[in-house]
Amino acid sequence: MSGRLSDGKRRKDSSQRWLTRQLNDPYVAAAKRQGYRSRAAFKLLELDDRFHILRPGARVVDLGAAPGGWTQAAVQRARAGEHPRARVVAIDLTPMQGIEGAEIVTADAEDADLTARVLTLLGGPADVVLSDMAPKASGHRSADHLRIIALAEAAAAAAEELLAEGGGFVCKVWQGGAETALLARLKGLFATVRHAKPPASRADSAEIYLVAQGFRGRRDPA
């Protein structure tokens, strides 16, 4: 007897695979031991170990911050709450529980009045803008890729508004062919732009990070 699996059966199998992967993931276990809200914290820590993005005293903006793993890592590396200059502002549409050393803002990263609010909270321009934003997967790879590039472009626009000269920007994209315009834009704004896939990023994931450093300052409007 043959036949197609029901949608319910496929969902059950997918959920079981996800649960098995979570239970066997050393980063998930390490996040629980070390008090991080998500395994994603290790991605930022590994990127920082390689590129030295976050320094003590840094002013940091974390876009799309929920559930807060990157925010926790940024607070740790910037020493927010300890260093007198350090500030971390975490922004997400989803309300987040407080994180010691961080200011939580519930807002859309593209809100028109957000820039002034964030600069006030930081006490000046940002040294680093981070974005681990990603859309919910629809199952259509090309459409999902375009959606994550749109989020990355929005994050880059925010970085251009918020960063001090010399600042850095990190954002997630997915491997594919639709990021040419984004790369060109970042190369015009920053001294260096590199791709990186930290060890904590699962090998079967299409995600990759753009790390841009040495912000040159805002471009004049065309």
N, C-alpha and C positions, 0 to 999 in steps of 0.2 A: 504494500500500500504506500502510495506517495502523496505528497501534498505540501503546501506552503505552511510555514510556521505562522501562527497568529501574531498580531502586533503585541499582544500581551506576553506571549512566549518570548519574542525578541527583546522586549523591554526587560523581562525577568533575567534573560541570559546576559544582557548588557549590564544590568545592575549587579549581577553576581560577579562578572569580570571586574567591574569597578571596585567592588568590595574586596575581592581577592588581591587586586593590585594595591589597594590602600593598606591592607593588613601586612603585606610583604614589602612595603616601601620603607627603607631605612630613614628617609627624610621625614616621613610622617611620624615615625617613632621619635626621631630626634626633636621635631617641633614640639611634640607633647612633653618630652623631658625638659626642654629648655624654655617652655612657656610661650612659644610663638603661636599666633593664631592660625597660621597656615604654613605648609611646607615651602610656599613661595618666598618666605623670608630668606631662605638659604640661597635662592637665585640672586637676590640683591647683594647679599653678603659676599658671594663668590665673584660677582661682577665688580664689587668694590675692592676685593682683594687683588684683582687683576688690574683695574684701571684707576684706583684711588680716587673715586668719585666723591666720597663723603669724608669730610675732615672734621675734627673737633671744632666746634664753633660755627659750623655751616648753617645757613638758612635754607631749609628744604621744603619743597612742595611735593606732595604725593597725590597725584590725580587718580581717581578711580580706586580709592584706597581700601575699601572694604574687602575682606574682613579685618585687615589691619596688619598683616604680616610684614609688608614692606615698611609701613609706618614704624613698627617696632624696631626693625633693623636700622632705619634712619635715625630714630631717637638714640639708639645704642651707639652708632658710629659718630654721630654729631655731638654726642654727650649733652643732648637737650635736657634741661633741668639741672645740669651741673655747670656747663660752660655759660658764662654770662651773655654771650652773643648768640648762642645756638637757638634756633627756632625750627619747629617742624609743624607744618600745616597739612592736614589730611583732608581731602575733599572727595565726597561720594554722594550720589543721589540716595543711596541706602543709608539710613541712620546707623551709626557705629557706636558701640560702647566706648567710653573714654579710655585713652591710653596716656599714662603718666608721661609728661614731657612733650605731649603733642596737643595742638589745637585741632578740634574736629569741626569741620564745616559740612553741613548737609546741603548740597547744591549741585547743579549741573556745571560741569567744567567749562561749558560754553556760555554761562550766564554773563550778560553784558556788564553787570556791576561787580563781578567777582574779583577782577584784577585789583581794584582799589582796596577792597576789603582784605584781600590776602596780603598785599603790600603793607597794610597797616598792622596786621597780625605779625608779620615777619619783622617789622621795624625797619624795612628797607628792601631793596631788590633781593631776589633769591640767588643763592649760589648753585643750587641744583634743582631741577624739575624732573620728577619721576613719573612714569606712566606704565602701569602693568594692565591697562584697560584692554578688555577683549569682549567681543559680542558673544552672546549665547550661540553655540553652534547650531546651525539649521540643518546640517547634513549636506548642504550644497557647497562644495569646497570653494568654487570660484566666487560665489556670492559672499561667503563668509570672509574670504580674503579681502574683497573690496570693502567690506564693513570694518574690518580691523585696520585697514589702511586709512579709512576715513577717521577713525578714532585717533590714530597716530598723528594724522595731519592736524586734528583739533588740539591734541596735546602739544604739537610743535608750535602752533599759533599761540597757545597759552605761554609756552616757554619764551617765545619772542617778546611777549609783553612783560614777563615777570623777571627774567634773568638779568643779573649784573654782568658787565663785560668780564670775560674770562670764565663764565659759569659753564655748567655741564647739564646735559639732557640725556635721559635714558627712556626708551619706549619699546614696547613689544610690537612686533609685526609677525606675520606668518610667511614662511618661505614661498616665493612665487614671483610672478613677473610684473606686478602692478605697483611697485614702490619706486619706480624710476623718478617720478616727479618729486616724491618726498625726499629721496636721497639728494637730488639736485638742490632742493630748497635748503636742506640741512648743510650741505657742503658750502653753500653760499653764506650761511650764518655762523658756522663753526670752523675752527682751524683743523680739527680732525673728526672724522666720522668712521666708525668701525662696526662691523657685525660681530656678535658674540653669542655663543650658546653655552651657558654655564652648566657644569656637571649636574646640578639639581634639576635642570630641565630634562624631562623624560626623553629618552632616545627616539621614541615613536611619535613625539610631538612635533608639529610643524613650526612651533614658535621659535623665534630668534629675536635677539635684542639689538637695537641700534644704540650705540654709545657715542654721543657727540660731545666734544670738549673744546674749550677755548672760544666761548661765545664772542662774536665780533661786535655785537650791538644790533639794534633794530635796523632793518632795511628801510630806506625811504620809500614811501608809497609810489607806485608806478604812475 
